[in-house]
Amino acid sequence: MRSGIGIAGLVVRTGKPFWNNALQNATYTDVLYTPIAQAECLTSAAAIPIVTTEFRLVTGVLLAGYRSTQTVSDQTISRLSHYLATF
């Protein structure tokens, strides 16, 4: 699979957080298809960009995925951002 595909690729390209509560509905042809979500049987996920402070470039993505029926939302993004700020 090409680099920049799936949830992490979307977050890197846009530089914005993302969440989805219906990953099990994504197929191989969907823009949100990600092999890790399928391999790990994730039902929902939230992701935030990791941004350099000096140049404001996205250098990575923090992705939290759930196998159980866990709903992700703006609150999830806020908590992930809080964890990232502690590093």
mmCIF file as gemmi writes it, N, C-alpha and C atoms, coordinates in Angstrom:
data_model
loop_
_atom_site.group_PDB
_atom_site.id
_atom_site.type_symbol
_atom_site.label_atom_id
_atom_site.label_alt_id
_atom_site.label_comp_id
_atom_site.label_asym_id
_atom_site.label_entity_id
_atom_site.label_seq_id
_atom_site.pdbx_PDB_ins_code
_atom_site.Cartn_x
_atom_site.Cartn_y
_atom_site.Cartn_z
_atom_site.occupancy
_atom_site.B_iso_or_equiv
_atom_site.pdbx_formal_charge
_atom_site.auth_seq_id
_atom_site.auth_asym_id
_atom_site.pdbx_PDB_model_num
ATOM 1 N N . MET Axp A 1 ? 0.824 -1.175 0 1 0 ? 1 A 1
ATOM 2 C CA . MET Axp A 1 ? 0 0 0 1 0 ? 1 A 1
ATOM 3 C C . MET Axp A 1 ? 0.878 1.253 0 1 0 ? 1 A 1
ATOM 4 N N . ARG Axp A 2 ? 0.445 2.266 -0.704 1 0 ? 2 A 1
ATOM 5 C CA . ARG Axp A 2 ? 1.189 3.522 -0.787 1 0 ? 2 A 1
ATOM 6 C C . ARG Axp A 2 ? 1.232 4.245 0.555 1 0 ? 2 A 1
ATOM 7 N N . SER Axp A 3 ? 2.265 5.022 0.742 1 0 ? 3 A 1
ATOM 8 C CA . SER Axp A 3 ? 2.369 5.886 1.912 1 0 ? 3 A 1
ATOM 9 C C . SER Axp A 3 ? 1.314 6.982 1.813 1 0 ? 3 A 1
ATOM 10 N N . GLY Axp A 4 ? 0.789 7.387 2.968 1 0 ? 4 A 1
ATOM 11 C CA . GLY Axp A 4 ? -0.189 8.467 2.98 1 0 ? 4 A 1
ATOM 12 C C . GLY Axp A 4 ? -1.621 8.019 2.826 1 0 ? 4 A 1
ATOM 13 N N . ILE Axp A 5 ? -1.857 6.72 2.918 1 0 ? 5 A 1
ATOM 14 C CA . ILE Axp A 5 ? -3.2 6.165 2.77 1 0 ? 5 A 1
ATOM 15 C C . ILE Axp A 5 ? -3.783 5.914 4.159 1 0 ? 5 A 1
ATOM 16 N N . GLY Axp A 6 ? -5.088 5.976 4.262 1 0 ? 6 A 1
ATOM 17 C CA . GLY Axp A 6 ? -5.767 5.639 5.503 1 0 ? 6 A 1
ATOM 18 C C . GLY Axp A 6 ? -5.88 6.817 6.455 1 0 ? 6 A 1
ATOM 19 N N . ILE Axp A 7 ? -6.206 6.506 7.696 1 0 ? 7 A 1
ATOM 20 C CA . ILE Axp A 7 ? -6.447 7.529 8.7 1 0 ? 7 A 1
ATOM 21 C C . ILE Axp A 7 ? -5.194 8.368 8.945 1 0 ? 7 A 1
ATOM 22 N N . ALA Axp A 8 ? -4.063 7.728 9.171 1 0 ? 8 A 1
ATOM 23 C CA . ALA Axp A 8 ? -2.827 8.464 9.435 1 0 ? 8 A 1
ATOM 24 C C . ALA Axp A 8 ? -2.452 9.344 8.241 1 0 ? 8 A 1
ATOM 25 N N . GLY Axp A 9 ? -2.604 8.832 7.047 1 0 ? 9 A 1
ATOM 26 C CA . GLY Axp A 9 ? -2.308 9.615 5.85 1 0 ? 9 A 1
ATOM 27 C C . GLY Axp A 9 ? -3.188 10.843 5.737 1 0 ? 9 A 1
ATOM 28 N N . LEU Axp A 10 ? -4.459 10.677 6.078 1 0 ? 10 A 1
ATOM 29 C CA . LEU Axp A 10 ? -5.396 11.804 6.051 1 0 ? 10 A 1
ATOM 30 C C . LEU Axp A 10 ? -4.994 12.875 7.061 1 0 ? 10 A 1
ATOM 31 N N . VAL Axp A 11 ? -4.614 12.45 8.257 1 0 ? 11 A 1
ATOM 32 C CA . VAL Axp A 11 ? -4.206 13.406 9.303 1 0 ? 11 A 1
ATOM 33 C C . VAL Axp A 11 ? -2.908 14.107 8.913 1 0 ? 11 A 1
ATOM 34 N N . VAL Axp A 12 ? -1.969 13.398 8.321 1 0 ? 12 A 1
ATOM 35 C CA . VAL Axp A 12 ? -0.713 14.014 7.887 1 0 ? 12 A 1
ATOM 36 C C . VAL Axp A 12 ? -0.986 15.036 6.781 1 0 ? 12 A 1
ATOM 37 N N . ARG Axp A 13 ? -1.815 14.673 5.813 1 0 ? 13 A 1
ATOM 38 C CA . ARG Axp A 13 ? -2.108 15.587 4.695 1 0 ? 13 A 1
ATOM 39 C C . ARG Axp A 13 ? -2.857 16.835 5.138 1 0 ? 13 A 1
ATOM 40 N N . THR Axp A 14 ? -3.83 16.688 6.03 1 0 ? 14 A 1
ATOM 41 C CA . THR Axp A 14 ? -4.654 17.836 6.43 1 0 ? 14 A 1
ATOM 42 C C . THR Axp A 14 ? -4.095 18.576 7.631 1 0 ? 14 A 1
ATOM 43 N N . GLY Axp A 15 ? -3.326 17.884 8.475 1 0 ? 15 A 1
ATOM 44 C CA . GLY Axp A 15 ? -2.815 18.492 9.69 1 0 ? 15 A 1
ATOM 45 C C . GLY Axp A 15 ? -3.888 18.696 10.747 1 0 ? 15 A 1
ATOM 46 N N . LYS Axp A 16 ? -5.032 18.01 10.578 1 0 ? 16 A 1
ATOM 47 C CA . LYS Axp A 16 ? -6.158 18.167 11.497 1 0 ? 16 A 1
ATOM 48 C C . LYS Axp A 16 ? -6.515 16.826 12.144 1 0 ? 16 A 1
ATOM 49 N N . PRO Axp A 17 ? -7.057 16.874 13.37 1 0 ? 17 A 1
ATOM 50 C CA . PRO Axp A 17 ? -7.495 15.64 14.03 1 0 ? 17 A 1
ATOM 51 C C . PRO Axp A 17 ? -8.633 14.978 13.254 1 0 ? 17 A 1
ATOM 52 N N . PHE Axp A 18 ? -8.801 13.684 13.501 1 0 ? 18 A 1
ATOM 53 C CA . PHE Axp A 18 ? -9.845 12.918 12.818 1 0 ? 18 A 1
ATOM 54 C C . PHE Axp A 18 ? -10.355 11.839 13.761 1 0 ? 18 A 1
ATOM 55 N N . TRP Axp A 19 ? -11.633 11.524 13.676 1 0 ? 19 A 1
ATOM 56 C CA . TRP Axp A 19 ? -12.182 10.377 14.394 1 0 ? 19 A 1
ATOM 57 C C . TRP Axp A 19 ? -13.291 9.757 13.567 1 0 ? 19 A 1
ATOM 58 N N . ASN Axp A 20 ? -13.514 8.454 13.828 1 0 ? 20 A 1
ATOM 59 C CA . ASN Axp A 20 ? -14.541 7.702 13.107 1 0 ? 20 A 1
ATOM 60 C C . ASN Axp A 20 ? -15.051 6.592 14.018 1 0 ? 20 A 1
ATOM 61 N N . ASN Axp A 21 ? -16.36 6.429 14.044 1 0 ? 21 A 1
ATOM 62 C CA . ASN Axp A 21 ? -16.981 5.406 14.886 1 0 ? 21 A 1
ATOM 63 C C . ASN Axp A 21 ? -17.52 4.222 14.091 1 0 ? 21 A 1
ATOM 64 N N . ALA Axp A 22 ? -17.179 4.126 12.824 1 0 ? 22 A 1
ATOM 65 C CA . ALA Axp A 22 ? -17.694 3.038 11.989 1 0 ? 22 A 1
ATOM 66 C C . ALA Axp A 22 ? -16.605 2.472 11.084 1 0 ? 22 A 1
ATOM 67 N N . LEU Axp A 23 ? -15.458 2.156 11.654 1 0 ? 23 A 1
ATOM 68 C CA . LEU Axp A 23 ? -14.349 1.634 10.849 1 0 ? 23 A 1
ATOM 69 C C . LEU Axp A 23 ? -14.653 0.271 10.242 1 0 ? 23 A 1
ATOM 70 N N . GLN Axp A 24 ? -15.514 -0.492 10.887 1 0 ? 24 A 1
ATOM 71 C CA . GLN Axp A 24 ? -15.829 -1.818 10.373 1 0 ? 24 A 1
ATOM 72 C C . GLN Axp A 24 ? -16.554 -1.742 9.029 1 0 ? 24 A 1
ATOM 73 N N . ASN Axp A 25 ? -17.085 -0.579 8.677 1 0 ? 25 A 1
ATOM 74 C CA . ASN Axp A 25 ? -17.785 -0.412 7.4 1 0 ? 25 A 1
ATOM 75 C C . ASN Axp A 25 ? -16.848 -0.036 6.258 1 0 ? 25 A 1
ATOM 76 N N . ALA Axp A 26 ? -15.58 0.28 6.543 1 0 ? 26 A 1
ATOM 77 C CA . ALA Axp A 26 ? -14.629 0.676 5.509 1 0 ? 26 A 1
ATOM 78 C C . ALA Axp A 26 ? -14.201 -0.543 4.701 1 0 ? 26 A 1
ATOM 79 N N . THR Axp A 27 ? -14.161 -0.388 3.398 1 0 ? 27 A 1
ATOM 80 C CA . THR Axp A 27 ? -13.684 -1.451 2.511 1 0 ? 27 A 1
ATOM 81 C C . THR Axp A 27 ? -12.361 -1.025 1.891 1 0 ? 27 A 1
ATOM 82 N N . TYR Axp A 28 ? -11.725 -1.929 1.174 1 0 ? 28 A 1
ATOM 83 C CA . TYR Axp A 28 ? -10.413 -1.676 0.585 1 0 ? 28 A 1
ATOM 84 C C . TYR Axp A 28 ? -10.426 -0.466 -0.34 1 0 ? 28 A 1
ATOM 85 N N . THR Axp A 29 ? -11.55 -0.165 -0.958 1 0 ? 29 A 1
ATOM 86 C CA . THR Axp A 29 ? -11.619 0.95 -1.896 1 0 ? 29 A 1
ATOM 87 C C . THR Axp A 29 ? -11.922 2.28 -1.218 1 0 ? 29 A 1
ATOM 88 N N . ASP Axp A 30 ? -12.263 2.281 0.066 1 0 ? 30 A 1
ATOM 89 C CA . ASP Axp A 30 ? -12.564 3.513 0.787 1 0 ? 30 A 1
ATOM 90 C C . ASP Axp A 30 ? -11.292 4.286 1.108 1 0 ? 30 A 1
ATOM 91 N N . VAL Axp A 31 ? -11.418 5.612 1.181 1 0 ? 31 A 1
ATOM 92 C CA . VAL Axp A 31 ? -10.284 6.46 1.539 1 0 ? 31 A 1
ATOM 93 C C . VAL Axp A 31 ? -9.859 6.216 2.986 1 0 ? 31 A 1
ATOM 94 N N . LEU Axp A 32 ? -10.78 5.755 3.834 1 0 ? 32 A 1
ATOM 95 C CA . LEU Axp A 32 ? -10.459 5.521 5.241 1 0 ? 32 A 1
ATOM 96 C C . LEU Axp A 32 ? -9.957 4.111 5.519 1 0 ? 32 A 1
ATOM 97 N N . TYR Axp A 33 ? -9.867 3.277 4.499 1 0 ? 33 A 1
ATOM 98 C CA . TYR Axp A 33 ? -9.369 1.918 4.716 1 0 ? 33 A 1
ATOM 99 C C . TYR Axp A 33 ? -7.939 1.984 5.233 1 0 ? 33 A 1
ATOM 100 N N . THR Axp A 34 ? -7.679 1.265 6.272 1 0 ? 34 A 1
ATOM 101 C CA . THR Axp A 34 ? -6.327 1.18 6.803 1 0 ? 34 A 1
ATOM 102 C C . THR Axp A 34 ? -6.059 -0.255 7.246 1 0 ? 34 A 1
ATOM 103 N N . PRO Axp A 35 ? -4.986 -0.852 6.781 1 0 ? 35 A 1
ATOM 104 C CA . PRO Axp A 35 ? -4.696 -2.247 7.116 1 0 ? 35 A 1
ATOM 105 C C . PRO Axp A 35 ? -4.62 -2.51 8.616 1 0 ? 35 A 1
ATOM 106 N N . ILE Axp A 36 ? -4.094 -1.56 9.384 1 0 ? 36 A 1
ATOM 107 C CA . ILE Axp A 36 ? -3.97 -1.78 10.828 1 0 ? 36 A 1
ATOM 108 C C . ILE Axp A 36 ? -5.351 -1.891 11.466 1 0 ? 36 A 1
ATOM 109 N N . ALA Axp A 37 ? -6.303 -1.078 11.012 1 0 ? 37 A 1
ATOM 110 C CA . ALA Axp A 37 ? -7.659 -1.135 11.567 1 0 ? 37 A 1
ATOM 111 C C . ALA Axp A 37 ? -8.303 -2.482 11.264 1 0 ? 37 A 1
ATOM 112 N N . GLN Axp A 38 ? -8.092 -2.97 10.072 1 0 ? 38 A 1
ATOM 113 C CA . GLN Axp A 38 ? -8.67 -4.268 9.714 1 0 ? 38 A 1
ATOM 114 C C . GLN Axp A 38 ? -7.956 -5.406 10.444 1 0 ? 38 A 1
ATOM 115 N N . ALA Axp A 39 ? -6.647 -5.359 10.494 1 0 ? 39 A 1
ATOM 116 C CA . ALA Axp A 39 ? -5.89 -6.433 11.148 1 0 ? 39 A 1
ATOM 117 C C . ALA Axp A 39 ? -6.19 -6.501 12.641 1 0 ? 39 A 1
ATOM 118 N N . GLU Axp A 40 ? -6.407 -5.36 13.272 1 0 ? 40 A 1
ATOM 119 C CA . GLU Axp A 40 ? -6.675 -5.309 14.702 1 0 ? 40 A 1
ATOM 120 C C . GLU Axp A 40 ? -8.168 -5.327 15.025 1 0 ? 40 A 1
ATOM 121 N N . CYS Axp A 41 ? -9.016 -5.423 14.003 1 0 ? 41 A 1
ATOM 122 C CA . CYS Axp A 41 ? -10.48 -5.446 14.172 1 0 ? 41 A 1
ATOM 123 C C . CYS Axp A 41 ? -10.98 -4.221 14.939 1 0 ? 41 A 1
ATOM 124 N N . LEU Axp A 42 ? -10.472 -3.047 14.564 1 0 ? 42 A 1
ATOM 125 C CA . LEU Axp A 42 ? -10.883 -1.817 15.239 1 0 ? 42 A 1
ATOM 126 C C . LEU Axp A 42 ? -12.272 -1.392 14.779 1 0 ? 42 A 1
ATOM 127 N N . THR Axp A 43 ? -13.082 -0.951 15.729 1 0 ? 43 A 1
ATOM 128 C CA . THR Axp A 43 ? -14.42 -0.459 15.397 1 0 ? 43 A 1
ATOM 129 C C . THR Axp A 43 ? -14.458 1.056 15.361 1 0 ? 43 A 1
ATOM 130 N N . SER Axp A 44 ? -13.579 1.713 16.124 1 0 ? 44 A 1
ATOM 131 C CA . SER Axp A 44 ? -13.507 3.173 16.123 1 0 ? 44 A 1
ATOM 132 C C . SER Axp A 44 ? -12.075 3.598 16.376 1 0 ? 44 A 1
ATOM 133 N N . ALA Axp A 45 ? -11.767 4.825 15.953 1 0 ? 45 A 1
ATOM 134 C CA . ALA Axp A 45 ? -10.414 5.34 16.147 1 0 ? 45 A 1
ATOM 135 C C . ALA Axp A 45 ? -10.432 6.858 16.148 1 0 ? 45 A 1
ATOM 136 N N . ALA Axp A 46 ? -9.451 7.423 16.822 1 0 ? 46 A 1
ATOM 137 C CA . ALA Axp A 46 ? -9.229 8.866 16.833 1 0 ? 46 A 1
ATOM 138 C C . ALA Axp A 46 ? -7.74 9.089 16.591 1 0 ? 46 A 1
ATOM 139 N N . ALA Axp A 47 ? -7.426 10.142 15.848 1 0 ? 47 A 1
ATOM 140 C CA . ALA Axp A 47 ? -6.029 10.413 15.525 1 0 ? 47 A 1
ATOM 141 C C . ALA Axp A 47 ? -5.77 11.913 15.549 1 0 ? 47 A 1
ATOM 142 N N . ILE Axp A 48 ? -4.592 12.281 16.041 1 0 ? 48 A 1
ATOM 143 C CA . ILE Axp A 48 ? -4.189 13.685 16.044 1 0 ? 48 A 1
ATOM 144 C C . ILE Axp A 48 ? -2.79 13.793 15.449 1 0 ? 48 A 1
ATOM 145 N N . PRO Axp A 49 ? -2.518 14.933 14.785 1 0 ? 49 A 1
ATOM 146 C CA . PRO Axp A 49 ? -1.18 15.113 14.214 1 0 ? 49 A 1
ATOM 147 C C . PRO Axp A 49 ? -0.159 15.447 15.289 1 0 ? 49 A 1
ATOM 148 N N . ILE Axp A 50 ? 1.05 14.981 15.103 1 0 ? 50 A 1
ATOM 149 C CA . ILE Axp A 50 ? 2.187 15.37 15.929 1 0 ? 50 A 1
ATOM 150 C C . ILE Axp A 50 ? 2.932 16.426 15.118 1 0 ? 50 A 1
ATOM 151 N N . VAL Axp A 51 ? 2.986 17.641 15.658 1 0 ? 51 A 1
ATOM 152 C CA . VAL Axp A 51 ? 3.496 18.784 14.905 1 0 ? 51 A 1
ATOM 153 C C . VAL Axp A 51 ? 4.775 19.301 15.546 1 0 ? 51 A 1
ATOM 154 N N . THR Axp A 52 ? 5.78 19.617 14.706 1 0 ? 52 A 1
ATOM 155 C CA . THR Axp A 52 ? 7.001 20.226 15.217 1 0 ? 52 A 1
ATOM 156 C C . THR Axp A 52 ? 6.696 21.66 15.636 1 0 ? 52 A 1
ATOM 157 N N . THR Axp A 53 ? 7.306 22.099 16.708 1 0 ? 53 A 1
ATOM 158 C CA . THR Axp A 53 ? 7.048 23.455 17.185 1 0 ? 53 A 1
ATOM 159 C C . THR Axp A 53 ? 7.766 24.504 16.344 1 0 ? 53 A 1
ATOM 160 N N . GLU Axp A 54 ? 8.918 24.154 15.831 1 0 ? 54 A 1
ATOM 161 C CA . GLU Axp A 54 ? 9.719 25.135 15.099 1 0 ? 54 A 1
ATOM 162 C C . GLU Axp A 54 ? 9.134 25.465 13.726 1 0 ? 54 A 1
ATOM 163 N N . PHE Axp A 55 ? 8.787 24.443 12.951 1 0 ? 55 A 1
ATOM 164 C CA . PHE Axp A 55 ? 8.354 24.669 11.572 1 0 ? 55 A 1
ATOM 165 C C . PHE Axp A 55 ? 6.872 24.39 11.331 1 0 ? 55 A 1
ATOM 166 N N . ARG Axp A 56 ? 6.15 23.945 12.375 1 0 ? 56 A 1
ATOM 167 C CA . ARG Axp A 56 ? 4.724 23.612 12.258 1 0 ? 56 A 1
ATOM 168 C C . ARG Axp A 56 ? 4.47 22.562 11.177 1 0 ? 56 A 1
ATOM 169 N N . LEU Axp A 57 ? 5.35 21.573 11.108 1 0 ? 57 A 1
ATOM 170 C CA . LEU Axp A 57 ? 5.2 20.464 10.168 1 0 ? 57 A 1
ATOM 171 C C . LEU Axp A 57 ? 4.675 19.244 10.901 1 0 ? 57 A 1
ATOM 172 N N . VAL Axp A 58 ? 3.813 18.474 10.244 1 0 ? 58 A 1
ATOM 173 C CA . VAL Axp A 58 ? 3.318 17.22 10.812 1 0 ? 58 A 1
ATOM 174 C C . VAL Axp A 58 ? 4.405 16.172 10.632 1 0 ? 58 A 1
ATOM 175 N N . THR Axp A 59 ? 4.9 15.65 11.748 1 0 ? 59 A 1
ATOM 176 C CA . THR Axp A 59 ? 5.975 14.663 11.697 1 0 ? 59 A 1
ATOM 177 C C . THR Axp A 59 ? 5.504 13.265 12.075 1 0 ? 59 A 1
ATOM 178 N N . GLY Axp A 60 ? 4.264 13.157 12.521 1 0 ? 60 A 1
ATOM 179 C CA . GLY Axp A 60 ? 3.729 11.86 12.904 1 0 ? 60 A 1
ATOM 180 C C . GLY Axp A 60 ? 2.269 11.979 13.294 1 0 ? 60 A 1
ATOM 181 N N . VAL Axp A 61 ? 1.697 10.845 13.688 1 0 ? 61 A 1
ATOM 182 C CA . VAL Axp A 61 ? 0.285 10.788 14.063 1 0 ? 61 A 1
ATOM 183 C C . VAL Axp A 61 ? 0.146 9.922 15.309 1 0 ? 61 A 1
ATOM 184 N N . LEU Axp A 62 ? -0.614 10.407 16.275 1 0 ? 62 A 1
ATOM 185 C CA . LEU Axp A 62 ? -0.975 9.612 17.449 1 0 ? 62 A 1
ATOM 186 C C . LEU Axp A 62 ? -2.362 9.05 17.179 1 0 ? 62 A 1
ATOM 187 N N . LEU Axp A 63 ? -2.454 7.733 17.08 1 0 ? 63 A 1
ATOM 188 C CA . LEU Axp A 63 ? -3.698 7.058 16.735 1 0 ? 63 A 1
ATOM 189 C C . LEU Axp A 63 ? -4.135 6.176 17.898 1 0 ? 63 A 1
ATOM 190 N N . ALA Axp A 64 ? -5.376 6.349 18.333 1 0 ? 64 A 1
ATOM 191 C CA . ALA Axp A 64 ? -5.961 5.49 19.366 1 0 ? 64 A 1
ATOM 192 C C . ALA Axp A 64 ? -7.104 4.729 18.733 1 0 ? 64 A 1
ATOM 193 N N . GLY Axp A 65 ? -7.023 3.41 18.795 1 0 ? 65 A 1
ATOM 194 C CA . GLY Axp A 65 ? -8.065 2.578 18.201 1 0 ? 65 A 1
ATOM 195 C C . GLY Axp A 65 ? -8.724 1.707 19.248 1 0 ? 65 A 1
ATOM 196 N N . TYR Axp A 66 ? -9.987 1.388 19.008 1 0 ? 66 A 1
ATOM 197 C CA . TYR Axp A 66 ? -10.772 0.6 19.954 1 0 ? 66 A 1
ATOM 198 C C . TYR Axp A 66 ? -11.386 -0.603 19.255 1 0 ? 66 A 1
ATOM 199 N N . ARG Axp A 67 ? -11.27 -1.759 19.897 1 0 ? 67 A 1
ATOM 200 C CA . ARG Axp A 67 ? -11.885 -2.987 19.381 1 0 ? 67 A 1
ATOM 201 C C . ARG Axp A 67 ? -13.309 -3.16 19.89 1 0 ? 67 A 1
ATOM 202 N N . SER Axp A 68 ? -13.605 -2.55 21.027 1 0 ? 68 A 1
ATOM 203 C CA . SER Axp A 68 ? -14.938 -2.656 21.617 1 0 ? 68 A 1
ATOM 204 C C . SER Axp A 68 ? -15.803 -1.491 21.135 1 0 ? 68 A 1
ATOM 205 N N . THR Axp A 69 ? -17.026 -1.475 21.584 1 0 ? 69 A 1
ATOM 206 C CA . THR Axp A 69 ? -17.942 -0.408 21.194 1 0 ? 69 A 1
ATOM 207 C C . THR Axp A 69 ? -17.643 0.839 22.012 1 0 ? 69 A 1
ATOM 208 N N . GLN Axp A 70 ? -16.607 1.53 21.647 1 0 ? 70 A 1
ATOM 209 C CA . GLN Axp A 70 ? -16.18 2.767 22.3 1 0 ? 70 A 1
ATOM 210 C C . GLN Axp A 70 ? -16.431 3.917 21.324 1 0 ? 70 A 1
ATOM 211 N N . THR Axp A 71 ? -17.228 4.886 21.721 1 0 ? 71 A 1
ATOM 212 C CA . THR Axp A 71 ? -17.509 6.025 20.871 1 0 ? 71 A 1
ATOM 213 C C . THR Axp A 71 ? -16.411 7.064 21.035 1 0 ? 71 A 1
ATOM 214 N N . VAL Axp A 72 ? -15.881 7.549 19.909 1 0 ? 72 A 1
ATOM 215 C CA . VAL Axp A 72 ? -14.872 8.599 19.935 1 0 ? 72 A 1
ATOM 216 C C . VAL Axp A 72 ? -15.524 9.908 19.497 1 0 ? 72 A 1
ATOM 217 N N . SER Axp A 73 ? -14.986 11.029 20.01 1 0 ? 73 A 1
ATOM 218 C CA . SER Axp A 73 ? -15.593 12.335 19.744 1 0 ? 73 A 1
ATOM 219 C C . SER Axp A 73 ? -14.548 13.429 19.925 1 0 ? 73 A 1
ATOM 220 N N . ASP Axp A 74 ? -15.016 14.669 19.978 1 0 ? 74 A 1
ATOM 221 C CA . ASP Axp A 74 ? -14.128 15.803 20.262 1 0 ? 74 A 1
ATOM 222 C C . ASP Axp A 74 ? -13.418 15.627 21.599 1 0 ? 74 A 1
ATOM 223 N N . GLN Axp A 75 ? -14.115 15.03 22.564 1 0 ? 75 A 1
ATOM 224 C CA . GLN Axp A 75 ? -13.504 14.782 23.882 1 0 ? 75 A 1
ATOM 225 C C . GLN Axp A 75 ? -12.304 13.854 23.767 1 0 ? 75 A 1
ATOM 226 N N . THR Axp A 76 ? -12.413 12.838 22.942 1 0 ? 76 A 1
ATOM 227 C CA . THR Axp A 76 ? -11.313 11.899 22.726 1 0 ? 76 A 1
ATOM 228 C C . THR Axp A 76 ? -10.114 12.64 22.153 1 0 ? 76 A 1
ATOM 229 N N . ILE Axp A 77 ? -10.36 13.497 21.171 1 0 ? 77 A 1
ATOM 230 C CA . ILE Axp A 77 ? -9.294 14.29 20.559 1 0 ? 77 A 1
ATOM 231 C C . ILE Axp A 77 ? -8.641 15.185 21.613 1 0 ? 77 A 1
ATOM 232 N N . SER Axp A 78 ? -9.441 15.781 22.466 1 0 ? 78 A 1
ATOM 233 C CA . SER Axp A 78 ? -8.923 16.638 23.529 1 0 ? 78 A 1
ATOM 234 C C . SER Axp A 78 ? -8.029 15.856 24.483 1 0 ? 78 A 1
ATOM 235 N N . ARG Axp A 79 ? -8.458 14.648 24.871 1 0 ? 79 A 1
ATOM 236 C CA . ARG Axp A 79 ? -7.639 13.813 25.767 1 0 ? 79 A 1
ATOM 237 C C . ARG Axp A 79 ? -6.338 13.404 25.108 1 0 ? 79 A 1
ATOM 238 N N . LEU Axp A 80 ? -6.391 13.031 23.828 1 0 ? 80 A 1
ATOM 239 C CA . LEU Axp A 80 ? -5.165 12.653 23.116 1 0 ? 80 A 1
ATOM 240 C C . LEU Axp A 80 ? -4.209 13.84 23.041 1 0 ? 80 A 1
ATOM 241 N N . SER Axp A 81 ? -4.738 15.015 22.781 1 0 ? 81 A 1
ATOM 242 C CA . SER Axp A 81 ? -3.914 16.222 22.718 1 0 ? 81 A 1
ATOM 243 C C . SER Axp A 81 ? -3.252 16.492 24.064 1 0 ? 81 A 1
ATOM 244 N N . HIS Axp A 82 ? -3.987 16.238 25.133 1 0 ? 82 A 1
ATOM 245 C CA . HIS Axp A 82 ? -3.44 16.421 26.483 1 0 ? 82 A 1
ATOM 246 C C . HIS Axp A 82 ? -2.255 15.468 26.707 1 0 ? 82 A 1
ATOM 247 N N . TYR Axp A 83 ? -2.402 14.206 26.299 1 0 ? 83 A 1
ATOM 248 C CA . TYR Axp A 83 ? -1.315 13.239 26.461 1 0 ? 83 A 1
ATOM 249 C C . TYR Axp A 83 ? -0.1 13.642 25.636 1 0 ? 83 A 1
ATOM 250 N N . LEU Axp A 84 ? -0.339 14.134 24.449 1 0 ? 84 A 1
ATOM 251 C CA . LEU Axp A 84 ? 0.752 14.541 23.574 1 0 ? 84 A 1
ATOM 252 C C . LEU Axp A 84 ? 1.493 15.741 24.144 1 0 ? 84 A 1
ATOM 253 N N . ALA Axp A 85 ? 0.777 16.632 24.8 1 0 ? 85 A 1
ATOM 254 C CA . ALA Axp A 85 ? 1.395 17.84 25.377 1 0 ? 85 A 1
ATOM 255 C C . ALA Axp A 85 ? 2.318 17.51 26.541 1 0 ? 85 A 1
ATOM 256 N N . THR Axp A 86 ? 2.158 16.336 27.156 1 0 ? 86 A 1
ATOM 257 C CA . THR Axp A 86 ? 2.996 15.98 28.296 1 0 ? 86 A 1
ATOM 258 C C . THR Axp A 86 ? 4.365 15.459 27.882 1 0 ? 86 A 1
ATOM 259 N N . PHE Axp A 87 ? 4.567 15.222 26.583 1 0 ? 87 A 1
ATOM 260 C CA . PHE Axp A 87 ? 5.876 14.702 26.123 1 0 ? 87 A 1
ATOM 261 C C . PHE Axp A 87 ? 6.835 15.814 25.885 1 0 ? 87 A 1
